[in-house]
Amino acid sequence: MELSDANLQTLTEYLKKTLDPDPAIRRPAEKFLESVEGNQNYPLLLLTLLEKSQENVIKVCASVTFKNYIKRNWRIVEDELNKICDSDRIAIKANIVPLMLSSPEQIQKQLSDAISIIGREDFPQKWPDLLTEMVNRFQSGDFHVINGVLRTAHSLFKRYRHEFKSNELWTEIKLVLDAFALPLTNLFKATIELCSTHANDVSALKVLFSSLILIAKLFYSLNFQDLPEFFEDNMETWMTNFHTLLTLDNKLLQTDDEEEAGLLELLKSQICDNAALYAQKYDEEFQPYLPRFVTAIWNLLVTTGQEVKYDLLVSNAIQFLASVCERQHYKHLFEDQNTLTSICEKVIVPNMEFRAADEEAFEDNSEEYIRRDLEGSDIDTRRRAACDLVRGLCKFFEGPVTGIFSGYVNSMLQEYAKNPSVNWKHKDAAIYLVTSLASKAQTQKHGITQANELVNLTEFFVNHIQPDLKSASVNEFPVLKADGIKYIMIFRNQVPKEQLLLSIPLLINHLQAESIVVHTYAAHALERLFTMRGTDNTTLITAAELGPFVEVLLTNLFKALTLPGSSENEYIMKAIMRTFSLLQGSIIPYIPSVISQLTQKLLAVSKNPSKPHFNHYMFESICLSIRITCKANPDAVGSFEEALFMVFTEILQNDVQEFIPYVFQVMSLLLEMHKNEIPTSYMALFPHLLQPVLWERTGNIPPLVRLLQAYLERGANTIASAAADKIPGLLGVFQKLIASKANDHQGFYLLNSIIEHMPSESVDQYRKQIFILLFQRLQNSKTTKFIKSFLVFINLYCIKYGALALQEIFDSIQPKMFGMVLEKIIIPEIQKVSGQVEKKVCAVGITKILTECPPMMDTDYTKLWTPLLQALIGLFELPEDDTIPDEEHFIDIEDTPGYQTAFSQLAFAGKKEHDPVGQMVNNPRIHLAQSLHKLSTACPGRVPSMLSTSLNAEALQYLQGYLQAASVTLL
C-alpha cells in the first residue's frame, strides 16, 4: 500500500463504516481492514490520517485502530510470520513519540498505550533512545507535552508493580532510574513551586495537579520492586512534599460533583498508597516520617465526608492504617484502649454504613455491585478497606476490638428490631461488622478458612440470618436477603451441615427474587455449597439429599435466566453446570426440556457473544447433559445431534470465532460416543475441517486436532474409501503443526492417530515423506518436547508396522540412518519420555527392535543392541529425566498475539486417555522377558553372551528379576 492520497481516502471511508451501527455495513468494513493490515505502510497510513485528517472522529478512530493493530501484531512470535515489516517498525518508532506529544489528549492516550505495548517488547534493547527522547521533553516547559511524557512513562513502568524479580528486570529498572529518577525529582520540585506561584489560577492548577498525580504514580512504580538508592538519598525531598500535599486544601480544586473524584482527592489517594508502600516494605528507612503521616492521614479520615467522590481517598487512607497496624514495631501506636475505641467509632463504623450511593448501585448497576462485592474487586471501596482495618487490628488486639464491636453490633440490631422497615440499614451494618470480625483468612474456593473464636457464627446465623431468608416474600428487604445469602456463602465451612441443608430450599426459593443481586447470590451460594467436599473427598451434599428439590431447583434456575437483567448471568449458568455435575443420573428425566432450553440460549447468544464465562459454563452444561444421558443410554447420542447440529451449523457458517473451539469439542464428545462408524452428517463436514483458514487461529488447533482424531478412531476405513482424496489435506495439517514449536505436539497427536487407525495401503505412498519432514525439523530446531513426541511416534510406528519396516524406512532415506537414530536419539533421550501410556508404547516398540529386527543381530547395528537394552531397563527403573534446557522453558506457553480467541478447554468434554497397545501387552517388563526368551530360542547362546560382556551389573540384576517373574530363561 503506497502512502498516497487515494489510499488515505479509501482508509477514511472504511474507518467511517466501522462506526456504523448497522452490522451489514460495519462487518464488511472490519473484514476489509483485517485483510489489508498485513500490507506494508498500513500503520503509517493510519498515523498520517490521525495527524492530518480534518475530521476529529476519523482522527480518534484511526488512533484506536492503530493501537489495536499494534496490540495484535507487534509481538514477534517464533515460527510465525512477522506481521509488521521492519521498515514500518523503524518508521513507527521514529515518529510515534513526537506525534503523541503534539496530539490532543484523547488521541494522546491511545498513542501512549501503543508506545507502552511497543515498549513492552522492544524497550530497552531495540528502542534504546526512547527514554532520552522522553526525558528531553521535560525541558520544554509545556505541560501538555510533559503530561504526555508522564502518561507514557506511567503506562510503560507500571508493569514493575507485578513483574517477577529477575536480573533482566533489575537491569531495566536500573537503566530507567539512571536516566529518569533525577529529572523526575527536579520536575516534582519545580511543579510544586509552580503550584504556589499559580495558587489562584484554577486552569493552571488543574494541569499542574494532573502532572503531580502522574509523578506520584511513577514514584510508586519505580519504588515497588526495591528501594532505589537514589530515592533513599532523596527521601526528605519526596516525603516532605508528599506530606505537604496531603495536608493541602485548595478551595479552587474542590469540585461540586458528588460522584467523580477531583484532582486533589486522586493525588492524596496516590500519596496514601505511596506511604503504605514505604510503611510495609521499607519500614526502617521510613520510620522517621511515619508518625507525621499517621497523624495527617488520621485527620484526613476524620474530616472527609461520606460522598462517593472521596471513596478512593478514604479507602486508600484506611488501607494505610491497616498496613501499619499489623506491623509488630508500630503496635505501640494503637495499644491505648481510647485509640482503639476512637478508630472503631470514627473510622470503621461510619465507613461500614450502606449509603444511598450503594443502594443505587444495588438496584440500578447490579452487575458492578456484584463484581465489587463478590469477586473482591471492591479493593477501593470503603467497606472493604474498613474490613481490612478490622482484620489488621485483630492481629494484636483481637479481644479488645471484638469487645468494642460486640457492643456496636447489639445496639445496631436493637435499632433494627424497633422499626425494621426504616432501620434495616442498621442490621446490614451489623452483619457486615460480624463478617469482618469473624473472618481471619479467606479464599475464593473455600470461603472463610480461619475464623475468630470469640464470635459464635452458628448462633448469629440461626437468630439473625435465617429469619430473613424464611420470610414469606422473597422481594422485601432485598439488601438484607443478599447479606444473609452472602453470610451462608462466606461461612459455609463454619456453619454445621444440617443448617446448610435447611438453607438449600430457602436459596432455591430466592432464585425467583426480582432483585438481580439476590437471585445471583442465591445461584452463587448453591454453586459454592455443591462444590464443598466432605471427609471422604466426596461432595458434602449428596445427590440423594438434593432428591426432593431436583425439579424445583432446575425449574427455578432456568426461570432465573428469563428474569430481567439476567439473560446471560454467568453465576446462574455456573450453578446449572454444578447442579448437573452433582445430580448426575437424577437429571435424566429432565434432559429433553433442559437441552432444548440450552440450545435456544446458545442460538440467542451466538448472535453476539459478549459474556465469555457465561458461554463457557453453557457449553460445559451441554457436555454434562450428553455425558450423563449417554452413559445410561448410548443410543441417545442421535437425539443430541438432532437438537444441536442445526445451531452448530449456523455457528460455523457465520464464523462465530468465540464459539467454534467449543463446537469442535462438543462434536468430538458426540462422535466419540458412536461405536465404530461415522454418521454421514459428520462425513459431510470432514473436508471443511481441513481448510487452512480454520488452522490459522491458535484457539482452534487443540479442539480441531481432537475432532480429527475422533474421525480417525471411528471411521478410518470410511475416510480411506470415501474420502481418500482428503488424505493429503490431513497430512498438510500435520506438516503445518509440526513446523511450530508451540503446536508440534498437536501434529504428533494427529500423526499417531493416522498411523494407528488408517489402513496401511492408504498411507504407504506418504510414509517416507512424513519421516523426511520430521528429520528436517529435527535438524532445524530440536526441542525436548519435539524429541519426546518423536520417540513415541517411532515406537508406535514400530508396533504397527514392525521393527524391520522401521529399520528399512530409515535406511531408505539415508544408509545407516537407523543406527544414527538409535545412537543419537533413542538411547540417550528415552529417559525423557513421560506419561504411563507413552512409556508403555516406547517400551513395547524398543522390545520389538531388540527382538524382532534381524539386522540388530548380525550387522554393524549389533554393537547398539546392549546399549539399547540398557536404555530400556533405564526407562523402566530410573526416575524420569525432566530437565529442560534454559532457553526452552517458555516455548510451551502459548503466546497468543492480540485478540485471538484463546483455547478454553471444557472440563466436562474431557477425552479418555487412549492406549494404542491396550490388552496386547499388560506388563511391558514381562513382555520384554518373554520376547528375549523367544529370541534366544531362535539363536541359542547369542543373547546370554551379549548380556554378559557389556550390560552393567545393576541392569542385569533387574533383567534377572523380569525373567523370573515371567518364568522364562535365556538359552
N, C-alpha and C positions, 0 to 999 in steps of 0.2 A: 504493500500500500504506500503510495507516494504521499509526501506532505503537500498535497495540492488543495486548492480551494474547492474543487469538485468533491474530493473525499471528505473535506470538513463539512461541506453542505449535506452530503449523504449521512454522515455520522450524526449531524444535528437532527435530521428528520427522524432517524431511528431512535435516538435518545428520547425525542418528544413522544414517540409512540410507546416507549416503555413506561411512560407515566399515565397511559390511557387506562381508565377503569375497565374498559371492555376487553376481556381476555382474548377475544378473536383478533384484536389489533395488537394487544400487548405481547402475547406469547410469541407470535412470529418475529416480532422485533427483537425480543430477548434471544430467540434462537439464532437470528441473523448475527447479532453482536457476538454470541458464543462462537459462531462459525468463523468469524474474521479475527478473533482475538489472538490467534496464533501468528498472524501476519506481522512482518517487520514494520515498524513505525506506528503500529496501532496505539501503543501507550503514549507516543509522542503527539499523535493527533489529538488524543484526549487532553493532554496537558496544554496543547495550543488552544483548544476550544475553551478550556476553563480560564485561560489567560485573556483570550481575545474576543470571545463571543459577546454580543451586545445584550443578550437576554440572560438575566440573572438565573432564571430557572434552569437554563441549559448549563450555565457555569456550575451550579450546585450539583446537577445531575451528572455532569462529566466528572466532578470531583469524587462523588460517591462511587460511580462506575470504576474510576481509576483505582480507588482504594480497594474495592472488592477484587479487581483484576490482579492487583499486587498480592492480595491475601491468598488468592487461589494459585498464582503462578510463580511467585518469586523464588520460593524454596526449590532448590535443585535436588530432585530425588534420584538416588542411584538407580541405574537400569532404566530410567525413564527419560523421555525426550526433555531437553532443556526448553521450556515453553517461552522463554523471552531471550531473544538473540543478544549476544554480547554487546553489540554496538548500541542497542536500545538500553541495556543496563547502564552502560557508561553515561549515555546522554541523560537518563533519568537522574542518576546520582549527581551529575554536574548541575542540573537545573532545578531540582526539586526544592532545595533549601531556600534560595532567593525567591522562588515563585511562592513558596508557602508564606514567607515573611511579608511579601507585598500583597497578599490576598486578603479579602475581608474575612472576619472572624469565622463565619460559617464554613467557608472553604478552607481556611487555615486549619481548622480542627480535623477535617478529612485528610488533608495532606500531612499533617503532623502524625496522624495514625499510620499513614502509608510509610512515612520515614521510619517510624518505630518498627514496623513489620520488616522493612528492608534492613534496618539496623540490627534486628534480632538475628538475621542470617549473616550479614556482611561486616558488622562493626565488631571489633576494631580492624581485623586483618585486611578485609577487602575494601574498607572505607576509612582509611587512617586519617584523612583530613576533615572528617565530619565535625569532630569536637572543636578543632581550631576555628573552622568556619563559623560555628555557632558562638563560641566564646568571643570572637572578634566583634560580633554584633552587639555585645553588651555596651561597647563604647559609643554606639550610635546615639544614645540618649533618647531614642524614640521608643516609648513604652509599648506601642503596638508591636514593634519588631521584637523588643525584649521579651514581651509576654509570649510571642510565638516561639522564641527560642526556649523559654522556660517550659512551655507546654510540651514541646517536643522532647526536651530533656527528661521531663517527668514521665512521658509515656515510654521513653527508652530505658530509664533507670528503675522504674517501679518493679520490674521483674526481680531485682535484687532482693525484694522482700520475701520471695518464696522460692528462690533457686537453692538447690542443694550446694553445700560447700564443695569447692573443687579448686585445684591450682589455677585452672583456666579462668574461673570466676574471680579469684583473688587478683590475678594479673590484670584482668579487665578493670576491676574496681580501682586498683592502684593507678592504672593509666588515667582513668576518669578523674580520680582525686587530684593527681598531679596537675592535670590541665584545668580542672573545674572548681576545686574547693576554694582557692583564693579569690578568683573572680566572683564566685557566688557570695562569699563573705563580704567582699567590698560592695557588691551590688546591694546586699542586705542592709549594710550600714547606710549607704547612700540613699536607698529607698526610704528608710526610717527618717533620715534627715529631711528628705523632700516632704514626708508626711507632715512634719511640724511646720515647714515653710508654707505648705498649701493647706494648712489646717482648716481654712474657711472656704476652700474651693471644692465643692462636692464632686464635680465631674473629675477633677484631678485625683481626688482621694479614691474614687471608685477604681480608677486604673491602677493606682499605686497599691491599693489593698488586694487587687487581683494578683499583682506580682508577689506580694508578701505571702499570699496563700500558697502559690506555686513554689516559692522559695522554701516555705515550711515543709511542703510535701517532699521536695528534693532532699532536704535535711534528713527526713525520716528514711528515705530510700538509701541514702549514702551512709547512714549510720546503722542500718539494720543488721548487716552481717557481723560487724565487729566495730569497736570504737576506733576510728582512724586517728592516727597521731595528730594530724592537723586540727581536727575538731576538739581533741582533748586539750591541745595547746590554746585553742581559741574559745574554750567553753565559756569563759567570762563574758566575751562579746555576745555570743549566741544566747546564753541563758538570761543575762541581764535584760537584753532586748525582748526576749520571749516573755519574761516576767512583766515588763512594762506594758507590752501589747495585751497581755492577759488582763491587766487591771485598767486598761484604757476604756473610756466610754465617750465616744464622739457622737453627739446628737445628730449630726448630719448623716451619719451612716446607718442610723436606725430606720427600719422600714415599717410601713403600715401593714404590710401583708402579714397575716397571721400564720399562713401555711409555709411560705417559702423562706428558708434561712437566708439572712443577709450576709454581706461580706464579712462583717465584724464577727458574726456567730461562726461562720466557716473557718475563719482564721483562728479564733480561740479554740475551736474543736480540734484543729490540727495541732495546736500548741499543747493541748492536753494529751494528745496521742504521743507527741514527741517526748513530753515529760514522763509519761508512763513507760515509754521505751527505755529511757535512761534509768528510771527507778527500778525497772525489772532487770535490765541486762548489765548496766554499768553503775550499780548502786554505790560502790566505793567512791568512784570519781564524782558521782552526782551528789553525794551526801551533804556537802556544804550548801547546796542550793535547795535541797529537799524541803526543809521547814517552810521557807517562804512560798514555795509552790503549793504545799498543802494548805497554807493559810489562804492564799489567793484563790485556789480552786474551791475551798470550803465557802468563802464569801460569795463566790460566783454562784454556787449551788443554792445558797440561802436567799439570794436576791433575784434569781432568774424566775420568770413567770411560767405558767403552765401551757403557753401557746405552742402549737406544733413546730413553729419555726425554730424553737430552742431545743428540739428533741435531740438532734445530733450532738449539740454542745453539752447538754445535761448528761446524755448517756456517756459521752467520752470523759466528762469530768468525773462521773461516778466510777467509770472503769479505772480511772487513775487511782482513786481512793481504794478501789477493790484490789488493784495490783500492789499497792503499798501496804495495805493492812495484813496481807498474808505473808509478808517477809519477816522472818524472825527478828532482824535488828531494827525494824520500825515498830515493833509490837508496843513499845512503851508509849507511843503517841496515842494509842487507843485504850489503854488499860483502865483509865478512870471511868467509873460507872456513869458519871454525868456525861462524859464524852459519848459513851455508847448510847445512852438514852437520847442525847441530842441528835446523834446521827440517825437513829431509828425514827425519831419523831419528825425531824426537819428534812431529812433526805429520802429515807427509804419509803416510809408510809405515803407521803404525798406523791411519790413517783410510781407507786403501785396502783394508783386510782385509775379507774376506767373513765376516760374523758369523753366529751362529746365527739371529739375527732375519732376516737377509737370506735365509738358506737356507729358513726357514719361509715367508717371503713368496714365494719362488721356487716352492715346492711347493704352498702352500695358498691363496695370494692372487695367482695368476699375472697376473690382469688388471691389478692395481695395480702389480705389479713391472714389467710390460711398459710400462705408461703412464709410469712413472718413468724406466725405463732407455732406452726407445726414443724416447719423444716429448719427452724433455728436461724433463718436469715434475718431475724429481728435483732441482729447484733447492735444496731444503732437505735433500738427503742429504749425508752426509759425503763420499762418494766424489766426487760432482760438485764439491763445494767444494774438495777436495784437488786434483782435476784442474785447476780454475781457478787454484789457487795455483801449480801446476807451470807452467802457461802464463804466469802473471804473472811468475814468477821467470825464465823462459826469455827474457823480453823483453830483459833486460840481461845475464843470466848464463847464456846457453844452454850454452856449453862446460862450465863447472864443474858445472852441475846435471846435464847429460847424463852427465858422467863419474861423479858420485856415484851416480846411479841405475843406471848400467850395472852397477856392482858389485852393487847390490841384486838386480837382475834375474837376473844369473848365479847368485848364491847361492840365490835362490828356486827357480830351475829345477833346480839341483843337488839341493836338498832334495826336490823333487818326484820326480826320477829315482830317488832312493834307495828310495822306497816310495810309488808313485803312489796306491794306494787310501787311504792315510792322509794323505798330504801334498798332495792335489790343490788345496787352498786356496792353497798357495804359488804354484802355477802360475797360478791365477786372478788373484792379486795382481800377478804378473809381467806377464801380458797387459794388465792394466789400466794398469800403470805405463808400459808401452811405448806403449799407445794415447795416454795423456795427454801423454807426452813428445813423441810424433811429430806430434800434431795441433795445428797453429797456428791454422788457420781452418777452420770447418766450416759447411756449410749443409745443411738438410733435403733439398734437392733433389739436391745433387751429392756429399754425403759430405764427406770432407776435401778442401779446395781448396788448402791450403798445408801442407807437411809439413817437419819438422825434417830438415835434410840429414844430420845426424850419425847418424840411425837407419836401418839397412838393412831396409826393410819387407818386401821380397820374400824375403830370406834368412830372416827371422824366420817368415814365412808358411810357407815350404817346410819348415823344420826343426821348427817347434813347433805350427803350426796344422793343416796338412794331415794329419799323422799321427792326430790326434784324430778328424778327420772321416772318415778312411779305415777306422777300426777296425770290426771285424765287427759289433758291436752298436750300434744307434742309441740304445740306452737307458742305456748305462753312462756315468758321469760327466756327467750332463746339464748341469751348470753350465759345464763346460769346452767341451761341444759348443756351448752357447749363446754362450760367449765367442768361439769360433772362427768361428761364423756371423756374429756381430756384427763381427768383425775384417774379414771379406770385405766386409761391407756398408759399413763406415766407410772402408776404404782401397781401395774399388773403382776409384778413379781412379789409384792409385799402383801397384797390382799389375798386371803385364802381362796382356794379353788371353788369352794361351794358358793362364795359370794360372786365370783366371776360367772359361774353357771346361772345364778339368779339374774345376772345383768344381761345375759345374751338376749332373752326375749325383749328386754327393755331397749337394747341397742337396735334390734331388728325393727322394733316399732318406730324408733326415731329416724329410720331411713325414709319415713314418709313426711318428715318435717319440711315445712316450706322454706325455712332458712337454709341457704346453701351451706353455711358453716356447720349447722347442726347435722344435716344429713351426710355431709362429707366426713365430719368427725366420727359419726356412727359407723360409716363404712370403714374408715381407717382403724377404728378401735377393734372392730370384728376381725379385720385382716391381721392386726397385730396379735390378737388372742389366738387366732387359728395357727399362728406360727410358733406359739410357745411350746417348749419341749418339757416333757415330764421326766421322771427319774430314769426311766429306761430308754431315753432318747427317742421315744415315740412322741407324737403330739400330746400335749397336756389334755386338750379337749378332744374326745374321740368322735368318730362318725356316729357311733351309737347314741352318745349323749346329745348329739345335734338332731337325731332322728325326728323328734316331734316337731321340729321347727323348719325342716327342709323346704317344704312348699312355700311357707310364708317368707322364708329367707330369700329364696330365689325370686319369688314374685316381687318383693319389695326392692331387691337390688336392681332388677331390670326396670321396675317402675321409677326408681330414683333417677335413672338415666333420662327419663322423659320430663323431669321437673325443670322449670325454667332456670337456665344458667348452668345446668349440669349435663348437657347432652354429650360432652366429651370430658367427663370428670374422671381423671386418672385414678383417684382413690377408690371410686366405686368399681371401676373396671379391675383394679388390682384385687379388690375384695371378692369380685366374681371369680377371678382366677384362683384365688386362695381357697374359696369355698369348694370349687370343683376338685381341687387337689386334695382337700381334706376328706370330702364326702365320697370320692371315688364312685364305686358301683351304685351308691344310693341316688345318684343324679340321673341314671339311665332312663327312668320313666319320663323325665322332663326334657330329655335331649331334643326331640323334634321341635318343641316350641323354642327352646334355648338357641338352637343352631339357626333357626330362621330369624330370631331377633339379632343374633350376632352378625348374620350375613347382611341383613338390612342396614345395620350400623356400619359395617365395613363398606358397603356400597356408598352410603351417605358421606362417610369421612374421606373416602378415596377421591372425592371431587376436589377436596382442598385439605390435604393432611397438614394439621398445624400443631398437634399435641403428640410429640414423639413417645412419651411414656404411656399415654392412653392407648396409642396404636400398638405398642409392644405388648401390653397386657391383653389387648383384644386378640392378637394373634396367638398368644400363649393359651388363652381360654379356648380358642378354636382347636388348637393342638390337643389340649386336655380332653375336650369332648370326643375327638377322634380316637385317641388312645384308649380312654376308659370304655367307650362303646365297642370298639373293635376287639378289645381284649376279651370281652364277654361274647361277642358275635362277629367273627372276622368278615362275614359276608356284608356287614353293614357299610363297608367301605364305599360301595357303589352309591348309597344314598347320600353320603357326604360329598362325593364327587359331583353328584347331580345338583346338590344345594350350592356348592362353592364355585364350580367351574365357570359359570356364567360371569360371576363377579371377577374371578381371576382373569378371564379373557379380556374383560374391559380394562382391568388394571394394566395388563401387558400391552394392549393396543394403545392406550392413552399414555404409555410410558410414565406411569406414576413412580418416579425413581425411589421415593422413600419406601414404597411397599413391595417393590419387585424382589429384593432379597428375602422378605418374609414369605412371599408367594412361593418362591422356589423351595423354601424349607418345608412348607406345608405340603406341597406337591410331592417332595421326597418322602415325607412321612406316609402319605397316602399310597404312593407307588410301592414302598417297601412292605405295605400290608398285603399286597397281592402275592399270590403264591409263586407261580412260575411263568407268568405270561404278561405281556404288556397290552393293556386295552388299546383299541385303535385311537381313542381320543388322545392318548399320550403320544402315540407314534406320529400323529399329525403335527404335534408341536416340536418333535425332535429336531428337524432341520433348523428351526428358528433359534434353538438354544446354542447353535454353533456360530451365529452371526458375530463378527468381530466387535461390533458396537457394544454388545452386552458385556463383553470381556474388558472393555476399556475402563469400566467403573470398578474400582477396587472392592467396593462393598458387595458386588455381585459374585466375586470369584468363589469364596468358600461354599455358599449355598448352591451355585451352579455346578461346581465340581461334584458335590454330594448328589445332586439330581442326576447328573450324567452317570455317576457310579450306580445309582439305583436302576437306571435304564440298562446298564451293562449286566448287573446282577440278575435282573428279572427277565431280560429279553435279548441277550447277546445273539441268539440264533435268529430272532426276528430281524435284528439290525443287519446281520450278515446276509440274510436272504432278501429282505425287502428294502434295505437302505444301504447297500454295500457302497454306493457312490458317496456316502457321507463319512466313510472311514477316514479318508484324507483330511476332511474337515476336523474330525475328532483329534487326529494326530497334530493338526495345525494348532489346536488349542493347547495341547501338551507342549508343543515347541515354544509357543509364546510364554507359557508359565515357567518353563524350565530356564528361560533366559533371565528371569528376575530373581534376585536374591531373596526378595520378600515372599515370593509366591512359588518358588521351585518345589517346596514340599507338596503343594496342591497338584502340581504337574505330575509328581510321582504317584499321588493317590490315584489319579486318573489312569496313568500308565499301568499301574499294578492291576487295576480293575480290567483294563483291556487285555493284559497278558493272561490274567486268571480266567476270565469268562468268555472271551471271544474264541470262536473255533479257530484252530491254528492256521488252517488254509487261508482264512480271510486276512490274516496278519502277516503271513510268510513274506510277501514281497516288500514289506516295510521294515522288517526286523533289523536288517543291517544299518539302515539309515537312522533308526532310533538309537542304536549304540554309538554311531558316529557323532550324533548330536550331543549325547551325554559326554563323550570323550572331549569334544570341543569345549564344552562348558567346564569340564574338569581342568583343562589346560588354561583356560582364560581366567576363571575365578573359582578356586577351590575353597569352599567353606565347610565348617564342621557339619552344619545342618545338611548340606548337599551330600557329603560323604555318607552320613548315616542313612539318608534316604536311598542313595545309590547302592549301598551294601544290601539293604533289604530287597531292593528290586532285583539285583543279580541273583540273589539266593532264591527268590520267588521264581525267577525265570528258570533256574536250575531245577527246582521242584517240578515245574510244569513241563519243561521240555527235556530234562535230563542233563546230567553233568557233561556228557560228551558233546551235546548240542551247544552248551555254553562255551566249552573249550574251542569247538570248531568255529563258532561265530567270532570269537575274539581273534583267533589266529587267521581268519579270512580277512579281517580288517588290516592286520599287520602281523607278519610272522613273529612268533614268540610273545605276542601281546598277552596271552593268557598268563604266562609266568610273571610278566611285569605287574599285572593286576593283582595276582596273589601276593607277590613280594612287596609291592609298594602300597597297596591299598588294603586288601583283606587282612593279611597277617598283622600289620601294625595298627590298623584302625578299628578292628572288630570290637574291641573293648568299649568303644564309644556308643555302640547301639543301645538304645534304652527302650523300655516297654516290653511287657511279657510276650505279646504276640510277635513283635518284631524280633525279639531274641530267639523265639522258637523257630521262626522262619529261617533265620540265619543259621541256627544250629542244624536244622534238617538239610538245608542247602549245602553247608560245608561237609556234613556227613556224606552226602551224595558225591561231592567232589573227591573226598578221600577214598570212597569205597566203590564207586560205580564209574570211574573215569580211567580207562586203561592207560592213557598217556602218563598219568600220575605215577604209574608203577614202573614204566620202562622207557623213559626218555629223559631229557635234561630236567624235566619238571620234578623228577623223583626227589631231588635234594630239598624240594619245598614241602614234601609230604609230612615229615615230622614237625617242622615249624608250624604248619597249618593245624595239625592235630593239637599241638601245644596251645595255639591261639584259641582253638575251640574249647579246650579244657579251661583256659583262662576265662572265656566268656561265661562258662558255667559257674566257676568258683571264685573269680576275683571280683572286687567291687567295680561297679561301672565307672569308666573314666569320663567324668563330666567336665573336664577342663575345656575352656574355650579361649582361643587367642584373644588378647585385649581388643584388637581392632574389630572383632566380630560381635562384641557384646550387644550392640544395638540394632543389628540387622533385622532381628525378628520383630522389632517394634514397628508396627505398621505406620509409616509416615504418610498419612493420607493428606494430600495437599488440599487446602481450602475447604470448600463446602461439600465435597463428595460425600454421598451417604456412606457412613462407615457401616461395617457389617455388624448387625446385632444378633447374636446367637440366641435362638429361642430355647430356653431350658427344657421345655416340655416337647420339643421336636427332636430331642437327642437321638443320636444314631447308636444302635447297639454295636459293640466292638466286634469286628468280623475276624475270624481266624481261618485263613486260607488253608492251613494244614489240617485243622479240625481233628476228627477222630482218627485220621490216618496215623498220626503219631501222638500218643498221650504223654509219654515221658521221653524227652529228647536224649537224656543220658543213656537210658536203657536202649533206645533206638540206635545210638552210636555203638554200644557194646554188641548188639545183635548184628549190625552191619559189618563191624570189624571181624566178627566171628565168620560171617558168610564169606568175606574177602579172604580170610586166612584159609578157609576150606578150599577156595579156588586156587590159591597159590601158596601151598604149605611152606612154613619156615620163613617166608619173606617178612611177614608183619612183626613177629617177635624180634627178629634181628634188627629191623629198622628202629624198633622201640628201644632196644637195649643199648644201641650205640649212641642215640642222640636225644632222647626225651629226658627232661630233667626229673630228678627223683620224686619231687613233690607231685608233679603232674602224673607220673607213673603210678604213684600211690592212689591218686583219685581214680585213675583208669581201672586199676585192680578192683576198686570198690564198685564201679559201674558193671564190670564183668561178673562180679559176684552177685550183684543184685539181679542181673539178667540171667544168672545161672548158665553162663557160657564160658568157654575157654578159647584161647587162640592157639591154632595149630602151627 
